[in-house]
Amino acid sequence: MQSGELQYLYLTTTGRVTGREREIEIWFVATGGKLYILAEHFHKAQWVQNILRNPRVKVRLGDREFEATARVLDPESDAELWQRAQQLEREKYGWGEGLPVEITPREPL
């Protein structure tokens, strides 16, 4: 199954306080060999705070699981990418608000 056909990915971050793995299910889009997810509550989202502390993440996408690096996009220096991620989410899900986070797999998708 291609990533474009999948509706969700499972993102595992490391808890910034406990050090425990935390998994969430979240909508995503893929473009340019990277994945993008949106945090509805921006920097208030616990998983965003975890990424800011430790950008190493695990991703489960369909039957694949892989390690990746995540980064929160900057509204100024990443403005074009920010808008693109939101637009792709609108096209796929009908919703595209939120803080975009870029996920770069260690191996090609």
Residue pairs with C-beta under 8 A, 6 or more apart in sequence:
1 62
1 63
3 28
3 30
3 35
3 61
3 62
3 109
4 30
6 28
6 61
6 62
7 27
8 25
8 26
8 27
8 28
9 25
9 26
9 28
9 35
9 37
9 59
9 60
9 61
10 23
10 24
10 25
10 26
10 59
10 60
10 61
11 23
11 24
11 26
11 37
11 47
11 57
11 58
11 59
11 70
11 103
12 21
12 22
12 23
12 57
12 58
12 59
12 60
13 21
13 22
13 24
13 47
13 50
13 51
13 54
13 57
13 70
14 20
14 21
14 22
14 50
14 53
14 54
14 56
15 21
15 22
15 50
16 49
16 50
16 52
16 53
16 54
21 58
22 46
22 47
22 50
24 47
26 37
27 37
27 38
27 89
27 92
27 93
27 95
28 35
28 36
28 37
28 61
28 103
29 35
29 36
29 85
29 88
29 89
29 92
30 36
30 109
31 84
31 85
31 88
33 104
33 105
33 108
33 109
34 102
34 103
34 104
34 105
35 59
35 61
35 68
35 102
35 103
35 105
35 109
36 85
36 88
36 89
36 100
36 101
36 102
36 103
37 100
37 101
37 103
38 85
38 86
38 89
38 96
38 97
38 98
38 99
38 100
38 101
39 45
39 47
39 48
39 72
39 98
39 99
39 101
40 97
40 98
41 98
42 48
42 98
42 99
43 49
43 52
43 72
43 99
45 99
48 72
48 99
48 101
51 57
51 70
51 71
51 72
51 101
52 72
55 69
55 70
55 71
56 67
56 68
56 69
57 67
57 68
57 69
57 70
57 103
58 65
58 66
58 67
58 68
59 65
59 66
59 67
59 68
59 103
59 105
66 105
66 106
66 107
67 105
67 106
68 103
68 104
68 105
68 106
69 103
69 104
69 106
70 101
70 102
70 103
70 104
71 101
71 102
71 104
72 99
72 100
72 101
73 81
73 82
73 85
73 99
73 100
73 101
73 102
74 82
75 82
78 100
81 100
81 102
82 100
85 96
85 100
85 102
86 96
86 97
86 98
86 100
87 96
88 96
89 95
89 96
89 98
90 96
